Amino acid sequence: MRFNFRRAPGRPTRTIPILDAMNTAIRPGGLPAPIALNIPVEGMSCASCVKRVEQALAALPGARDVAVNLATNRASFVLGGDAGPAEAAAALANAG
């Protein structure tokens, strides 16, 4: 990903220093690809259980779009940080 801006047509492309630093930090293969998960969650019986599961999953590094459904006993979320499915399973086990 490059962030380049043109001053005017026909002039050379100029980069902005802070964006150059971003280009260095965000390079192909440098960040893990987000993983969308939809997993079964057993043992939930009330809204408090749902909240506890949501909080446990949301606390994972890079977790977003966390949704837990009591009726279907499923949790869906996206992991985009250092955490993976194994860490999600451990977080759920620790949540009770």
Buried (B, 14 or more C-beta within 10 A) or exposed (E): EEEEEEEEEEEEEEEEEEBEEBBEEEEEEEEEEEBEBEBEBEEBEEEEBBEBBBEBBBEBEBBEEBEBEBEEBBBBBEBBBEBBEEBBEEBBEEBE
